[in-house]
Amino acid sequence: MSIPDINKEQLYKIADHLKPYIHRTPVWRSSSLNKIAGCDLFFKCENFQKTGSFKIRGAMNAVLSKTGDELKRGVLTHSSGNFAQALAYAASCLGIKAAIVMPESVIPTKRDAVLGYGAEIIYSGNLPEDRESKCAEVIEETGALFIHPSNDINVILGHSSCAIELISDTEDLDYVFCPVGGGGLISGIALGFSVFSPGTKVIAGEPLNADDAYQSLKAGKIIPQKDPDTIADGLRTSLGDVTFPVIQKYVNEIIRVSEEEIISAMKLIWERTKIIAEPSGSVALAAALQKSAEFKGAKIGIIVSGGNVNLSKLPF
């Protein structure tokens, strides 16, 4: 799939439409983490976002981009948690039905949040193909509109609003580090920076145990995720035909991080900034720390993508 032509006016319009439904999240600083990294770090705190992660930006934009007729039978997605909460919240804002296909292994706190927003949960097996086949069944039965958690251009463009905010709240970032799973967030960040701050290099952080994006870029084609085994549960999904071309064109590098590095970065964020980041939300910092010697003295944006943590099972 080709990359869509976008411009400043289009992205500003999307960001303006989202303002009534989302938080403008703060940019956090930490002198102690700057000292550890040897860089000037700017943490974009999407853990403070409505529903606890960046996902509401994309979910809300996807729903707002549809007509009333398209939405009359409700919306449907598959998600292990964060996009599930986001779409459930977006649907509740607009008074439409939402059904979420979730794996049986879903984290209880994320399940309860989805139910709290009034969505229906339909359980499937834990493999990606299980979720997809269950979604197909639901669409056949109900006619609900399917919205993919990442591989959807309206979802991606919604996430560009995060880039616009970060750019306006900082000055001339050399790099922005962002986690990559299905690729929706980093695609939106990359498109936003390509338009508003093209001199900033976009770096992805990815779990070593779920490195389909790294393998895909290396191969020049999508290599589907196989048996991902990472604490960063939000990054276990594969790239799609919408996200892959954007990442190919605009992401400068993918840095793979170990489980130990993810946990260490998560602990540092909690200890040094006093904010809660989930494992997936700690991967960008883990990547920056791994190669900090290469980025010495640079101004770096760090996307803390979410803070939805199972507090009964902390890894430290």
C-alpha positions in Angstrom: 0.0 0.0 0.0 1.3 3.5 -0.9 2.0 6.2 1.7 -0.8 8.9 1.6 0.1 12.4 0.8 -0.3 14.6 3.9 0.3 18.2 4.7 0.3 20.5 7.7 -3.3 21.7 7.3 -4.6 18.1 7.2 -2.7 17.1 10.3 -3.7 20.3 12.2 -7.3 19.7 11.3 -7.2 16.2 12.7 -5.5 17.4 15.9 -8.1 20.1 16.4 -11.0 17.6 16.0 -9.4 15.4 18.7 -9.0 18.2 21.3 -12.4 17.8 22.9 -11.9 14.1 23.5 -8.2 13.7 24.6 -5.7 15.2 27.0 -2.8 17.3 25.8 -0.3 15.3 27.7 2.7 16.9 29.4 6.4 16.6 28.5 8.3 15.4 31.6 12.0 16.1 32.4 14.4 14.3 34.8 17.9 15.7 35.5 19.0 12.3 37.0 17.9 10.4 33.9 19.6 13.0 31.7 22.8 12.3 33.7 22.4 8.5 33.3 21.8 8.7 29.6 24.2 11.5 28.8 21.5 13.1 26.8 18.7 15.7 27.1 15.5 13.7 27.4 12.0 14.9 26.9 9.4 12.3 28.0 6.0 12.6 26.2 3.7 11.2 28.9 1.0 9.3 27.0 0.6 7.3 30.2 -1.4 10.4 31.4 -3.7 10.1 28.3 -7.4 9.3 28.6 -7.7 5.5 28.9 -4.1 5.3 30.0 -2.3 5.2 26.6 -1.8 7.0 23.3 -4.4 4.7 21.7 -7.4 7.0 22.2 -5.9 9.4 19.6 -6.1 6.8 16.8 -9.3 5.2 18.0 -11.1 8.5 18.3 -9.9 9.8 14.9 -11.0 6.5 13.2 -14.5 6.8 14.7 -14.8 10.5 13.9 -13.8 9.9 10.3 -16.8 7.6 9.7 -20.4 8.5 8.8 -23.4 7.9 11.0 -24.6 5.2 8.6 -21.2 3.4 8.8 -21.4 3.4 12.6 -25.1 2.4 13.1 -24.3 -1.2 13.8 -21.4 -0.3 16.1 -17.7 -0.8 16.0 -15.5 -3.8 16.5 -11.8 -4.5 17.1 -9.4 -7.1 18.5 -7.0 -6.0 21.2 -5.2 -7.3 24.3 -6.0 -4.1 26.2 -5.1 -0.6 25.3 -6.8 -0.2 21.9 -9.8 -2.1 23.4 -10.1 0.6 26.1 -9.6 3.4 23.6 -12.3 2.2 21.2 -14.7 1.4 24.0 -14.2 5.0 25.3 -14.5 6.5 21.8 -17.7 4.6 21.2 -19.1 5.7 24.5 -18.4 9.4 23.7 -20.4 9.1 20.5 -23.2 6.9 21.9 -22.5 3.9 19.7 -22.0 0.2 20.5 -18.6 -1.3 20.7 -17.6 -5.0 20.8 -14.0 -6.0 21.6 -12.5 -9.4 20.8 -9.9 -10.1 23.6 -7.7 -13.1 24.3 -8.6 -15.3 27.2 -5.2 -14.3 28.7 -6.1 -10.6 28.9 -4.8 -8.7 31.9 -7.7 -8.3 34.3 -7.3 -4.6 34.8 -7.5 -4.0 31.0 -10.5 -6.2 30.8 -12.3 -4.4 33.6 -11.6 -1.0 32.0 -13.2 -2.1 28.8 -16.3 -3.3 30.6 -16.3 0.0 32.5 -16.6 2.0 29.3 -19.7 -0.1 28.4 -18.3 -2.3 25.6 -19.1 -5.9 25.1 -16.2 -8.3 25.3 -16.0 -11.5 23.1 -13.3 -13.9 24.1 -11.0 -15.7 21.7 -7.9 -17.9 21.8 -4.6 -16.2 22.5 -3.1 -16.4 19.0 -3.5 -13.5 16.5 -5.3 -15.8 14.1 -7.8 -16.7 16.8 -8.7 -13.1 17.3 -9.0 -12.5 13.5 -11.3 -15.5 12.9 -13.5 -14.4 15.8 -13.8 -10.9 14.4 -14.8 -12.3 11.1 -17.6 -14.3 12.8 -18.8 -11.2 14.7 -18.9 -9.1 11.5 -20.9 -11.8 9.7 -23.4 -11.9 12.6 -23.7 -8.2 13.4 -22.4 -6.1 10.5 -20.3 -4.1 12.9 -17.6 -1.8 11.5 -14.1 -3.3 12.0 -11.4 -0.8 13.1 -7.9 -2.3 13.2 -5.8 -1.3 16.2 -2.8 -0.1 14.1 -3.1 -1.0 10.4 -5.6 1.8 9.6 -4.7 5.1 8.1 -7.2 7.0 10.2 -5.8 5.4 13.4 -2.3 6.4 12.3 -3.2 10.0 11.4 -4.8 10.3 14.8 -1.5 9.4 16.4 0.2 12.2 14.5 -1.4 14.6 17.0 1.1 13.3 19.6 4.0 14.4 17.4 2.5 17.8 16.9 2.2 18.4 20.6 5.7 17.1 21.3 7.3 19.3 18.6 5.4 22.4 19.9 6.5 21.8 23.5 10.2 21.2 22.7 12.8 22.8 20.5 14.6 21.1 17.6 14.8 17.5 18.8 17.6 15.6 17.3 15.8 12.2 17.7 12.5 10.9 18.8 12.4 7.3 20.3 9.1 5.4 20.0 8.1 1.8 20.7 7.0 -0.4 17.8 4.5 -3.2 17.9 1.8 -3.1 15.2 3.4 0.1 14.0 0.4 2.5 14.4 2.0 4.8 16.9 5.4 5.1 15.3 3.8 5.5 11.9 1.8 8.5 13.2 4.8 9.9 15.0 7.0 9.5 11.9 4.5 11.2 9.6 4.0 14.0 12.0 7.8 14.6 12.3 8.3 14.3 8.6 5.9 17.2 8.1 6.7 19.5 11.1 10.3 18.6 12.0 11.9 16.7 9.1 15.4 17.1 10.6 14.5 14.9 13.6 15.4 11.3 13.2 12.9 8.7 14.3 14.2 5.6 16.2 12.1 2.6 17.1 12.5 0.5 20.2 11.4 -3.1 19.9 11.6 -6.2 22.2 14.2 -8.6 21.1 11.7 -11.4 21.8 9.1 -9.8 19.4 11.2 -8.3 16.7 9.1 -8.6 13.6 9.6 -5.0 12.6 13.4 -5.3 12.8 13.2 -8.5 10.7 10.8 -7.0 8.2 12.9 -3.9 7.6 15.9 -6.2 7.2 14.1 -8.5 4.7 12.4 -5.6 2.8 9.0 -7.3 3.3 6.6 -8.1 6.2 7.8 -10.9 8.3 4.9 -11.9 10.6 5.4 -12.2 14.3 6.0 -15.7 15.6 5.6 -16.8 19.2 6.4 -13.4 20.7 7.5 -13.8 24.3 7.9 -10.4 25.9 6.7 -8.6 29.0 5.7 -5.7 26.7 2.3 -7.2 25.9 1.3 -4.2 23.8 4.1 -4.9 21.3 3.4 -8.5 20.4 1.5 -7.7 17.2 2.8 -7.7 13.6 3.2 -4.8 11.2 0.6 -4.5 8.4 0.5 -3.3 4.8 -0.4 0.2 5.9 2.2 0.7 8.7 5.1 -1.1 7.0 5.7 1.3 4.1 5.6 4.3 6.5 8.2 2.7 8.7 10.3 1.7 5.8 10.4 5.3 4.5 10.5 7.4 7.7 12.0 5.3 10.6 15.8 5.6 10.6 16.7 2.7 12.9 15.1 -0.1 15.0 17.0 -0.9 18.3 16.1 -4.3 19.8 16.0 -4.5 23.6 16.1 -7.4 26.0 13.5 -8.2 28.7 16.1 -7.1 31.3 16.6 -3.8 29.6 12.8 -3.2 29.4 12.4 -3.9 33.1 15.4 -1.8 34.0 14.0 1.2 32.0 10.5 0.7 33.5 12.0 0.8 37.0 14.1 3.9 36.2 11.0 5.7 35.0 9.1 4.9 38.1 12.0 5.7 40.4 13.3 8.9 38.8 10.3 10.6 37.3 7.7 9.3 39.8 5.3 8.3 36.9 3.8 4.9 36.1 4.9 3.4 32.7 3.9 0.0 31.5 6.5 -2.3 30.0 5.6 -1.3 26.4 5.8 2.4 27.5 9.4 1.8 28.8 10.8 0.3 25.6 11.7 3.7 24.0 13.9 4.6 27.0 15.4 1.2 27.0 16.5 1.6 23.4 17.9 5.1 24.1 19.9 3.8 27.1 21.3 0.8 25.2 23.1 3.0 22.7 23.4 6.2 24.8 27.1 6.6 23.8 26.0 7.1 20.2 23.6 9.9 21.2 25.7 11.7 23.7 24.6 15.3 24.2 21.6 14.9 21.9 18.1 16.3 22.5 15.8 13.2 22.5 12.1 12.9 22.7 10.9 9.7 24.4 7.4 8.5 23.8 6.0 6.9 27.1 3.2 5.2 25.3 1.1 4.0 28.2 0.7 3.4 31.9 -1.8 0.5 32.2 0.0 -1.8 34.5 -1.1 -4.9 36.3 0.0 -3.8 39.8 -0.3 -7.3 41.2 2.4 -8.6 38.8 5.1 -5.9 38.7 8.4 -7.3 37.2 10.5 -5.7 39.9 
